[in-house]
Amino acid sequence: MKKLKTKSFIIEYTKENEKDAKRLKKLLDTNEMFFTEFLKPYPVIRLGDSTEPLIDEETLEVENIDEFKEILSLLIPHYINQLEIKGDDETLTVFLRTILTNKYANLDDYKMSINKKDLPIYIESIYSLIAMDYYETPKEVVNALFNLDDKEKKKLTNYLNSKYRTNLLNQLLEGQISFLTEASTEKQQDDFVIENIDELLNHTSQEILSIDLSNHHLVRMPSLTDQELDKLIIEFLIQIDPSLKWLREYDELKENDQIKSSDVWNCNHEKGKWVINTSKVHNIEDFRCFIHEFIHYITIKEQKKENLPIAIKEFPSIYFETLAINFLRQKGYPKEATDYMLSERNEWTEENTYDLYLILGILSNYIKNGEVTIENEVDRRLQIPEDIKRKIPEELSFFYETQEEKINYSFDIANGYILAYPESIYEEYPYITGTYLADRAVEVTNQDPMFIYDMLSITDNLESTSPKDVIDLINQKHKQLTKKHETI
């Protein structure tokens, strides 16, 4: 007999069944994760009459594709009965939460700025589960699996959205809350984003409003040689840390060849040590980028892998990057160049978190009300300032419009985004929290330069610092400075 192989199956077939075998291979390839579990006892599928004996009980022997469909129809009820269904609803939401950690979901109909190449390969698998819930009989499910064209996908997607939209959204948001509040290190809980979501959203709103790069093509960034960059770094480190501890760290990085040329800026663990990868453009942007990554190095240099409180991992880097830009201004570099870099930092944060910012708005509704409904979402959207709405791109206007159709569509977007990228909020919100805390810390520093010493200590001990420690310290300093000004 001839053979075709998929990742999980071997298809044996006779010459007469070659067409059926190729069709079966296409089906198994398209729904590989689903069928690997569904047909787990049968890694070998034999099509057609054969005089060859069966190798073992793990071979599923069928005469043709029609008989294979019949067997699938018999297996489907058994498969569903084996799933752990919990709660009052025997609904697809349970299935979706089961597969959430595998991160495969359909986003074909969603207009988010998501890089499609990052989508999981096996998005078709979710349609198999939807079909089991949608159709009345196993035979109808099997026919759907074999005819999963765009029309069928759209029908199943619309069914999912109409029947489970809000229920699914609330379950996914509940999962995100659990995800965000789980320990970000072995030592501490991270409730920062939950407890401060309104302030974070308000601050990010103000950032969006402050971005103005309309004349960026007119801004000339002063050039910088490697020698000039090195001199700026040394001078800046001496200014912020007179103990010279960080300067010695910088010297050791150079001596140990831990500063590398690359196509990206990052701090990465390579061959047993942390290195700073640089992608220089040979202007003053290199200085701000290096300081940002150098501070990351300071926070993780003693660790074999990063183990920092997630809400504040970007905070010191953004803070000292801002001081670095102000340092350039003090050195006499053009104001339009330093202003551009500050606005550019806000744009980077906005680019990283735009979709996330919009979903966090819905998450804030859930935190306040315990569940999201059309009614309380309308109330939330009515409170979004008009100037913010004008800044949000038109293609994303459904995230603030109050018509029920637009709200439902935005719920579908949020569901698809969280299903495909369940870790996205966890991974991206440090840029929101980091910018929020850094801006507040810079405000304190501008009034009391001695606060830099607090920041040196926080940065050196970030692993054992909680987000609450940081916010309490900043609030305390704000109160002290306010009281001082009131007595003058």
N, C-alpha and C positions, 0 to 999 in steps of 0.2 A: 504493500500500500504506500501511497505517497503521503508526505507529511508537510504541514504548515505549522509554524511556531509563533506564539505570542509570548509576552513576558511570563505569563502564568500557565499557559495551556499548550498542549500539543494536539493538533487536529489531524487525525488519520483519515484518509479518504480514498475512494476508488476513482478511476478515471471518469466514470459516469457522474460522479458527485463533485467534480472539480469546481463547478460554478457555485454550488451550495457551500462548499468548503471556503471559498474566497469570501462569500457573503457573510459566513459565520465568523471568519477571522476579522473582518471589518467591524462587525458588531462587538466582538470581544475586545478589540483594540480600543474602540470608542468608549466602551463602558468598563474598562479594565478593573478599576478598583471595586466597582459594584459586583461584577461577575466573579472576581477572585474570591470574594466572600460568599457570594450566592451559590457558586458551583464548587465550593471548597473541597467537597469529597471527590470531585471528578477532574483531576488535572489533565486527563486524556479524554478526548471526545472523538469517537469513531463514527464516520459517516459511510453508510452503504454496507451491503452484504459482504461478508468476508469469510474466507475459509480459515483464516488465521485465528488461533484461539486467543481469548482475552488474556492479557498479561496478569491482571489482578482485578480486584473489585473496585479499583479507583478509575476504571475506564467506563465512560458513559457511551453505550453503543446505540445508535439510532439509524434508521434506514435512510432518512433524508431530512431536509430542513423543516418540513412540516411536522415530522415526528418529534424533532427537537423542540419545536414550539409547544407541542402538546405536553412534553415533559416539563418544560418551564412553567406551564400553566399549573401543573400539579405541584411543583415545588414552591410557587409563590405563597400560597396560604401557610405552608410550613415555615417559610422564611419569615413572614410577618409575625407568626406566633412566637418565633424565637427572639424577636426584638423585645427589649425591655421598655414597655410602655408604662409611664408613670403619670399620675394626676388624673383629673376628670376627663380630659380630652384624649382620645386616641387619634391624635392629629399629626400632621406633618411637622409641626413645630418641634415635637419630640425627636423626630428623625433628624431634623436640621441641627438641633443642638447636639445630637450624637455625632454628626459628621463635622461639626464646627471646627474641631481641633485639626481636622485634616485639610481644612481651608480649600474646599472646592465648592464653587457656587457659580451660578449663571449671572453674568453682568452684561450680557449682549445688548439688552435694551436700556442700559443705564448710561447717562451722559456725563459721567464723572471724568475728571482729569486723571485717569489711572492708566499707567503704562500697561498696555495689553500683553506685552511679552512677559510680564510678571504673573499673569494669571495662571493658576494651576492647570495642568494638562487635562485633567479628567473632569472638566466641568459637566460633561454629559451625565455623569453618575447621578447628579442630583435629580435629573429628569426621571430617572428610573423610580426614585422614591416618590416623586410627585405623582407619577402615573399610577402607582399602587394605591395612592389615596384618592385619586380622581376617578378612576374607572371602577365600575361595579364588579366586573368579573376578571379573573386571572387571564382569560383569553384576550380580553381587550387590552390588558397591560402588556402582554407579549406582543400584540400587533403594534402597539405604540412604540415599544423598544426597537422593533424592526423597521419602523417608518418614522424615525425621529428627524423629520425635516424642519425647516424654519417655521412652517405653519403650525406644526405640532408643538414645537418649543414655545411659540408665542401663546398658544392656547393653554399650555400647562403653566407658563409663567403668570398669565392673567388670572388663572384659577388660584395659584398660590397667593398672589397679591390680594385678590378680592376676599378670599376666605380667611387668610391668616395674617394679613398685613399688620394690624395693631397688636395682636396677641404675640406674633413673632417679634416685633420690634421691642415690646416690653420685656420679653424673655432675653433677647440679645442685650438690651441695656442692663438688665439685672446681672447678666454674665460679665459685662464690662465693669460694673461696679465692683463685683467680686475680684475681677482681674486687677483693677487699679488699687484695691485696698489690700491685696495680698502682700506679704513681706517682700520688699524689693531688695533687702539684704537678709541675712540670717538673723539680724538683731532687732529689726524694727518694722512696724507697719507704716504704710504710706497712704494716709487719708487726705493728703494736701489738696489734690485736685477736687475731691468731693466737698471738702469743707470751704473751699475758696473759689468755687466755680464762677460765681457771679463777678467777683473782682477780676478773675482771669479773663472772662469774656469781655468785660468792660475795658480792661487794659488793652486786649488784643484789638478791640474795636477802635480805640484811640490810635493804635499803631497803624491800622489800615488807613485811617484818615490822614495820618502824618506822612504817608509815603508820597514823595513827589520826585520822580526820576525823569520828568518830562524833558529836562535839559541835560540829561546825563551824557549825550553825545558831544556836548560842548565842553564838558569838564575834562581838563587835561590833568592826568595823574602824574605827578613828578616821578622821574625815573630814579632807580635805586640800584647801585651795584651790590655785589655780594659783600664787599668790604664795608660799604655804607650801611647795609642791612645789619651786619654784625655789630658795627659801632652803635647803631640805634638800639639794638637789643640790649647790649651791655649797659648803656646809659640808662635805659628805662628800668632794667632790673635793679640797678644801684639806687635809683630814685625811689622805687616802691618798697625796696627791702634793704635798708642800710646794713643789716646783719650780713649781707652778701651770701646768704645761704642759697638763694635761688641762682645767683650768678655762678656759684660753684657747680650747681646742678647743670647749668648751661655749658660750662667748660667741660664737664665730664661727658656730656652728650657729644660734644665735638671730638674730644679725645678718643672716645670709644666707638666712633663712627656710627652713632645712632641717629644722625640726621641724614636722610636719604633723598635723592631726587626721584620724583615720581610723576604720575599724571593726575594725582589727587592730593589734597591736603588732608591728613589724618594722623592720629596717633594709634599705632597698631602693634600687637604683640607678634614678633617674628623671631624665630629661631632662639626662643628662650629669653628674649629681652624686648622691652618696649622701644620702639623707634618712632621718630617724627618724620613722616613722609611729606615732602614739599613739592609743590607745583608752581614754581616761581614765574611771575610775569615781569619781574625786574622793574617794579615801581613800588610806591609806598603801600600798595595792597599787600605785598609780601610781608611787611612788618606786622600789620594787624592779624594776618592769617597765622603767622608763626607764633605770636603771643597767644592766640586762641588755643593752638595745639600744644604749646608748651605748658599751659595751665592744665590741660587734660593730662599731660604726662605727669605733672606734679601730683595730681589726685590719684593716679593709679600705679605709680612706678613701683610700689612695694607689692603689688598683687600679680598673681599669675594670670588671672582673668578679671575683667572688670566686675566689681561687686559694690556698686555705689547706690545710694538712695536715688531712685529713678527721677523723682521730681526735681532734684537739685543738681543732677550730674552736669548739666550745661551751665548752671548758674555762675560758678567762678570764672569759666572761660569767657562768657559773654560780658561779665563785669570787667575783667581785666582787659579784654579787647576794647571796650568802651574807653577805659582809661588810656589805653595805647593810642587811640585816635585823638583823644584830648591832648596827649603828650605831643603828638605831631603838630597839633595846632599851636601849642606853647612854643614849639621849636621854630615856628614861623612858616610852616607849610601852608599853602593857600587855603583859605576858609572854604571856598567852594568845593575843594577836594575832600576836606575832612567832613564837611556837611554831607557830601555825597556818600561817603563811607558809612556815616551814621544812618542815613536814610536807606542805604543798601542793606544794612544789617536788618532793619525792619522788614525790608522786602524779602530777604531770605527767610525770615521767620514766617512771613505771610505766605510765601510760596510753599514752604514745608507744611503749613498747618491750615491752609485755606479750607479745603474740604473738611478737615478735622474740626476747625473752628465752627463751621456750620452744623456739624453733627453734635458737637459739644453743646450747642444751643438746645437741641432736642434732649440731650442727656441732662441738662440743667432742669428742664421741665420734669423729667422723671425723678430727679433727686428731690425736687420740691413737693411733688404731688403723689409720688409713689407709683404712678403709672402715667403714660402718655395717652391722651385722647384727642380727638379732633378739636373738641371744645377748649381744653386748656392750652392746646398748641396755638389756636387762634389768639387767645389772650396773650400768650408769650410774644407772638409775632407783632401784635399791635403795639408792643412796648419797644420794639426795635427802632432806634432813632432814624429819621428820614435820611440824614447825611450818611449814615452807614449803608443804608439800602442803595443809595446812589453810587457808592464805591464798589459794591458787589457786582461782578460781571453779570450782564444781562442773562447769559445762559444759565446762571445759577439763581435767578430770581425766584424760582419755585421754593427756595429755602426761606423766604420771608413773606411771600404772598399768602393771603388769608383765605382764598377760595378753597373749598373742600377738595376739589380735583387736584389743585397744586400741592396741598398738604399731603394727600394720599401718594402723589408721585414722589414727593420728597421722602416719605416714609419708605417707599420701595427702594429709593436710592440708598438710604441709610442701611436698610436691611442687607442689600446686596454688598455694600461696602464692608460692613462688619463681618458678614459671612466669609467674604473672600480674604479679608485682612483683619482677623480678630485681634491681632497684636498692634494694629496701627495706632490706636489711641495711646497705648502703653509706650510705644516707641517714639511717637512724635510729640506728645505733650510736654516732654522736658524742654522743648524750645519755647513753648508758651510760658511755662512756669519759670524757666531760666531767665527769659527776657523780662518778665514781670518783676522777679526778685532783683535782677541786676539793675534795672532802672531805679527801683526804690533805694537800692544800696548806693548807687551813684549819687542820687539826691542827697543822701546822708553825708557821703564823702565830700561833696561840694561845699557843705556847710561845716563839716568837721573832718579835715584831712587825716586825723588820727584814726579814723574808722578803717583805713587801709590795713592797720595792724590786726584788727579783728578779722578782716578778710584774708590776710595771710594765714592766720590760725585756722580759719574755717577751711581754706583750701588744702592746707597740710593735713588736716584731719577730717576730710570730707566723708570718709568711709564710716566714721562713728558719729557723724552729725546728722540730725534728723531735720526734715523740712520745718518742723515746729520750732526747733532751736533757732533756725535762721530767721523765720518770720517774727519770733518773739524778740530776738535781738534787734532787728530792724525797727520794730514797733517801739521798743524801749528807747532806742536812740532818737527816733522821731519825737517821742514825748519829751525827752530831755532837752532837745534842741528847741522845741516849741515853748517849753517852760522857760528856757533861758532867754528867748527872744521877748517873751511877755514881761520878764522882770527888768529888761533893759529900758 
